[in-house]
């Protein structure tokens, strides 16, 4: 008896690969595409790398000419960003350093960094509140814009709306209006109704300006959902509202995610309205960074550190929605 008959047949092969995917030419092209993507990504990330390096530089290194690539990293920029400080006279500075070295005076980590450059921390800066304002205003306005846009887009997509073309064009025209054109009228209106420098005023304003973009995006996504699904559900006894929540929304989740990211980016980065319509209470991070002044001039390391903090929330949201976003931007390409 042969060995094959003793052991039985081998396990069948269940994995197949296209020949054109394993050929040397295909492998080379794939490697070139990967290299090209990595190169483009590195080029696009150069500003972020420079920002990160500047945030870790001292004041002298941040303004050195030519720029320093190799330097001793420090957290001065983050201390400058998060604290208010005052200068220490030379006599007091020497006494304080001596007391710290002798263990007679306990200082926090940030106090020690400030002491090294001859300054004393007097309290927290306003940047944390500005960043919190950005999160509140951008987050709530984005949620409101997307919710209203979903309902409006569904109505335009599934019902016969009189003057639909004109209405959609009017909605789109609101998005093309430059912000600087309406800033002064809005400033006067906000002052008159008591919405100047308030969270409510900025949330309403960002919601209105985001709504036009959100409606157009969501209408395109909902148009790609086959209406036969809804008709079948209606025949089975579902109400129109049940069809919307159980059929349309689950299939439009990718479009909702993509629309959320775009609306959040606009509200998060908006500068003109935040500069003109706020002063203290509702001032957001973008105008605060642009007008940041430190002791003795512009603190470039603090501005770079603030920019990194400002970048993180949008990166986190985009990364969390990356799978939905990828499907959302290609939604409808092969659906029908």
C-alpha positions as CSV (number, residue, x, y, z in Angstrom):
1,X,0.0,0.0,0.0
2,X,1.4,3.4,-1.0
3,X,2.0,6.1,1.6
4,X,-0.8,8.2,0.0
5,X,-3.3,5.4,0.6
6,X,-2.2,5.0,4.2
7,X,-2.5,8.7,5.1
8,X,-5.3,9.7,2.9
9,X,-5.6,12.7,0.6
10,X,-4.1,16.0,1.7
11,X,-6.3,18.9,2.8
12,X,-7.8,20.6,-0.2
13,X,-6.4,24.0,-1.2
14,X,-9.0,26.7,-0.4
15,X,-6.9,29.8,-1.1
16,X,-6.6,31.1,-4.6
17,X,-4.6,34.1,-5.8
18,X,-4.9,35.8,-9.1
19,X,-1.8,35.3,-11.2
20,X,-1.5,39.0,-12.1
21,X,-1.3,39.8,-8.4
22,X,1.8,37.7,-7.8
23,X,3.7,38.4,-10.9
24,X,7.0,40.3,-10.5
25,X,5.6,43.3,-12.3
26,X,2.5,43.5,-10.0
27,X,4.8,43.3,-7.0
28,X,7.0,46.1,-8.3
29,X,4.0,48.3,-9.1
30,X,2.6,47.7,-5.6
31,X,5.9,48.6,-4.0
32,X,6.1,51.8,-6.0
33,X,2.6,52.8,-5.0
34,X,3.4,52.2,-1.4
35,X,6.6,54.2,-1.6
36,X,4.7,57.0,-3.4
37,X,1.9,57.1,-0.8
38,X,4.5,57.2,2.1
39,X,6.4,60.0,0.3
40,X,3.3,62.1,-0.2
41,X,2.3,61.5,3.5
42,X,5.7,62.6,4.7
43,X,5.6,65.7,2.6
44,X,2.1,66.6,3.8
45,X,3.2,66.1,7.4
46,X,6.3,68.4,7.2
47,X,4.4,71.4,8.7
48,X,3.3,69.1,11.6
49,X,6.8,68.0,12.2
50,X,8.1,71.6,12.2
51,X,5.3,72.6,14.5
52,X,6.2,69.8,16.9
53,X,9.9,70.7,16.8
54,X,9.2,74.3,17.4
55,X,6.9,73.5,20.4
56,X,9.9,71.7,22.0
57,X,12.4,74.4,21.4
58,X,13.5,77.1,23.8
59,X,12.8,80.8,23.0
60,X,16.2,81.4,21.5
61,X,16.2,78.2,19.5
62,X,12.7,78.9,18.1
63,X,13.9,82.2,16.5
64,X,17.4,81.1,15.5
65,X,18.6,81.8,12.0
66,X,19.2,79.4,10.3
67,X,16.7,77.1,12.0
68,X,18.1,74.5,14.3
69,X,17.4,70.9,13.5
70,X,19.3,69.5,16.5
71,X,18.6,71.1,19.8
72,X,18.0,70.4,23.5
73,X,14.2,69.8,23.9
74,X,12.4,71.7,26.6
75,X,8.8,72.2,27.6
76,X,9.1,76.0,27.8
77,X,6.5,76.5,25.1
78,X,3.9,74.5,26.9
79,X,4.6,76.4,30.1
80,X,4.3,79.7,28.3
81,X,1.0,78.5,26.7
82,X,-0.7,77.3,29.8
83,X,0.4,79.9,32.4
84,X,0.6,83.6,33.1
85,X,4.1,84.7,34.4
86,X,5.9,87.7,35.8
87,X,9.6,88.5,35.7
88,X,11.8,87.9,38.8
89,X,14.3,90.6,39.7
90,X,17.9,89.3,39.6
91,X,18.4,89.4,43.4
92,X,15.2,87.4,44.1
93,X,16.1,85.0,41.3
94,X,19.4,84.0,42.8
95,X,17.9,83.7,46.2
96,X,15.0,81.5,44.9
97,X,17.4,79.2,43.0
98,X,19.6,78.8,46.0
99,X,16.6,77.9,48.2
100,X,15.4,75.3,45.6
101,X,18.9,73.8,45.4
102,X,19.1,73.6,49.2
103,X,15.7,72.0,49.4
104,X,14.2,74.8,51.4
105,X,11.6,75.6,48.7
106,X,9.4,73.1,46.8
107,X,8.4,74.0,43.3
108,X,6.2,72.2,40.8
109,X,7.6,70.9,37.5
110,X,6.2,73.9,35.6
111,X,7.5,76.4,38.3
112,X,11.0,75.0,37.9
113,X,10.9,75.5,34.1
114,X,9.7,79.1,34.6
115,X,12.4,79.7,37.2
116,X,15.1,78.6,34.8
117,X,14.2,81.5,32.5
118,X,13.8,84.0,35.3
119,X,10.0,84.0,35.6
120,X,7.4,83.2,38.2
121,X,4.0,81.6,37.4
122,X,1.2,83.8,38.6
123,X,-1.7,81.7,37.4
124,X,-3.3,79.8,34.5
125,X,-3.6,81.3,31.1
126,X,-6.8,81.8,29.2
127,X,-5.9,79.2,26.5
128,X,-7.6,76.3,28.3
129,X,-10.9,78.2,28.4
130,X,-10.5,79.2,24.7
131,X,-9.9,75.6,23.8
132,X,-13.0,74.5,25.9
133,X,-15.0,77.2,24.1
134,X,-14.0,75.7,20.7
135,X,-15.0,72.2,21.8
136,X,-18.4,73.4,23.0
137,X,-19.2,75.7,20.1
138,X,-17.9,73.5,17.3
139,X,-19.3,70.3,18.8
140,X,-22.8,71.5,19.5
141,X,-23.1,73.4,16.2
142,X,-21.9,70.3,14.2
143,X,-24.4,68.0,15.9
144,X,-27.2,70.5,15.3
145,X,-26.2,71.0,11.6
146,X,-26.0,67.2,10.9
147,X,-29.3,66.5,12.6
148,X,-31.2,69.2,10.7
149,X,-29.4,68.4,7.5
150,X,-30.5,64.7,7.7
151,X,-34.2,65.6,8.0
152,X,-34.0,68.3,5.3
153,X,-32.0,66.1,2.9
154,X,-34.5,63.2,3.3
155,X,-37.4,65.6,2.5
156,X,-35.7,66.9,-0.6
157,X,-34.7,63.4,-1.7
158,X,-37.9,61.5,-1.1
159,X,-40.8,64.0,-1.5
160,X,-41.9,66.4,-4.2
161,X,-41.0,69.8,-2.8
162,X,-42.3,72.8,-4.7
163,X,-39.5,74.9,-6.1
164,X,-36.9,72.3,-5.0
165,X,-34.2,73.4,-7.5
166,X,-34.5,77.1,-6.4
167,X,-34.5,76.1,-2.7
168,X,-31.4,74.0,-3.1
169,X,-29.6,76.7,-5.0
170,X,-30.5,79.2,-2.3
171,X,-29.2,76.9,0.4
172,X,-26.0,76.4,-1.5
173,X,-25.6,80.1,-2.1
174,X,-25.4,80.7,1.7
175,X,-22.3,78.5,1.8
176,X,-20.6,80.5,-0.9
177,X,-21.1,83.8,0.9
178,X,-17.8,85.2,2.2
179,X,-17.8,85.5,6.0
180,X,-16.2,89.0,5.9
181,X,-19.2,90.4,3.9
182,X,-21.7,89.7,6.7
183,X,-19.5,90.1,9.7
184,X,-20.3,93.8,10.4
185,X,-24.1,93.3,9.9
186,X,-24.0,90.3,12.2
187,X,-22.0,92.2,14.8
188,X,-24.7,94.9,14.9
189,X,-27.5,92.4,15.0
190,X,-25.8,90.3,17.8
191,X,-25.2,93.4,19.9
192,X,-28.9,94.4,19.5
193,X,-30.3,91.1,20.6
194,X,-27.7,90.3,23.2
195,X,-25.9,87.5,21.4
196,X,-22.5,89.1,21.1
197,X,-19.8,87.2,22.9
198,X,-22.1,84.3,23.8
199,X,-21.9,80.6,23.3
200,X,-25.5,80.5,22.0
201,X,-24.8,83.2,19.4
202,X,-21.8,81.4,18.0
203,X,-23.5,78.0,18.0
204,X,-26.5,79.4,16.1
205,X,-24.2,81.2,13.6
206,X,-22.0,78.1,12.9
207,X,-25.1,75.9,12.7
208,X,-26.6,78.1,10.0
209,X,-23.4,78.4,8.0
210,X,-22.7,74.6,8.2
211,X,-26.3,73.7,7.4
212,X,-26.1,74.5,3.7
213,X,-23.1,72.3,3.1
214,X,-24.5,69.5,5.3
215,X,-27.9,69.5,3.4
216,X,-26.2,69.1,0.0
217,X,-23.8,66.4,1.2
218,X,-26.6,64.4,2.9
219,X,-28.9,64.7,0.0
220,X,-26.3,63.1,-2.2
221,X,-25.9,60.3,0.2
222,X,-29.6,59.7,0.7
223,X,-30.2,59.8,-3.1
224,X,-27.9,56.8,-3.4
225,X,-30.0,54.7,-1.0
226,X,-32.4,52.6,-3.2
227,X,-36.0,53.7,-2.6
228,X,-37.1,50.1,-3.1
229,X,-36.0,49.3,0.5
230,X,-38.3,51.9,1.9
231,X,-41.2,50.8,-0.4
232,X,-40.9,47.2,0.8
233,X,-40.9,48.3,4.4
234,X,-44.0,50.5,3.8
235,X,-45.7,47.5,2.3
236,X,-44.8,45.4,5.4
237,X,-46.7,47.9,7.5
238,X,-43.9,50.3,8.7
239,X,-44.8,53.9,9.1
240,X,-42.8,56.6,7.3
241,X,-41.0,57.5,10.6
242,X,-40.1,53.9,11.2
243,X,-38.8,53.6,7.7
244,X,-36.6,56.7,8.3
245,X,-35.1,55.4,11.5
246,X,-34.8,51.7,10.7
247,X,-34.0,51.8,7.0
248,X,-32.6,55.1,6.0
249,X,-30.4,56.1,8.9
250,X,-28.5,52.8,9.2
251,X,-27.6,53.0,5.5
252,X,-26.8,56.7,5.6
253,X,-24.4,56.4,8.6
254,X,-21.3,56.6,6.4
255,X,-22.6,59.8,4.9
256,X,-23.5,61.2,8.3
257,X,-19.9,60.5,9.5
258,X,-18.4,62.2,6.5
259,X,-20.7,65.2,6.9
260,X,-19.9,65.4,10.6
261,X,-16.2,65.6,9.9
262,X,-16.5,68.3,7.2
263,X,-18.8,70.4,9.4
264,X,-16.6,70.0,12.5
265,X,-13.5,71.1,10.5
266,X,-15.2,74.3,9.4
267,X,-16.6,75.2,12.8
268,X,-13.3,74.3,14.5
269,X,-11.1,76.3,12.2
270,X,-13.4,79.3,11.7
271,X,-11.5,82.6,12.4
272,X,-13.4,85.7,11.1
273,X,-16.6,85.3,13.1
274,X,-14.8,84.2,16.2
275,X,-12.6,87.3,16.0
276,X,-15.3,89.9,15.4
277,X,-18.2,88.5,17.3
278,X,-16.5,87.4,20.5
279,X,-14.2,89.1,23.0
280,X,-13.8,87.2,26.3
281,X,-16.6,84.8,27.3
282,X,-17.0,82.9,24.0
283,X,-13.6,83.6,22.4
284,X,-12.3,80.4,20.7
285,X,-8.8,79.1,20.2
286,X,-8.0,80.3,16.6
287,X,-8.1,84.1,17.2
288,X,-6.4,83.5,20.6
289,X,-3.4,81.8,18.9
290,X,-3.1,84.5,16.3
291,X,-2.9,87.2,18.9
292,X,-0.8,85.4,21.5
293,X,1.8,87.6,23.1
294,X,4.3,86.5,25.7
295,X,6.7,88.3,28.0
296,X,9.1,90.2,25.7
297,X,7.5,89.5,22.4
298,X,5.9,86.7,20.4
299,X,6.4,83.2,21.9
300,X,6.7,81.1,18.8
301,X,7.2,77.9,20.9
302,X,4.0,78.6,22.8
303,X,2.1,79.2,19.5
304,X,3.4,75.9,18.2
305,X,2.4,74.1,21.3
306,X,-1.1,75.7,21.2
307,X,-1.4,74.6,17.6
308,X,-0.6,71.0,18.5
309,X,-3.3,71.1,21.2
310,X,-5.7,72.6,18.7
311,X,-5.0,69.9,16.2
312,X,-5.6,67.0,18.5
313,X,-9.4,67.0,18.8
314,X,-10.0,67.0,15.1
315,X,-7.4,64.3,14.5
316,X,-9.1,62.2,17.2
317,X,-12.6,62.6,15.8
318,X,-11.4,61.9,12.2
319,X,-9.4,58.9,13.3
320,X,-12.4,57.5,15.2
321,X,-14.6,57.9,12.2
322,X,-12.0,56.9,9.6
323,X,-13.8,53.7,8.5
324,X,-17.1,55.5,8.1
325,X,-15.4,58.4,6.4
326,X,-13.6,56.2,3.8
327,X,-16.9,54.5,2.9
328,X,-18.7,57.8,3.0
329,X,-16.6,59.6,0.4
330,X,-17.0,56.6,-2.0
331,X,-20.7,56.1,-1.2
332,X,-22.7,55.3,-4.3
333,X,-19.7,54.6,-6.6
334,X,-20.8,50.9,-7.1
335,X,-24.1,50.9,-5.1
336,X,-26.4,50.7,-8.1
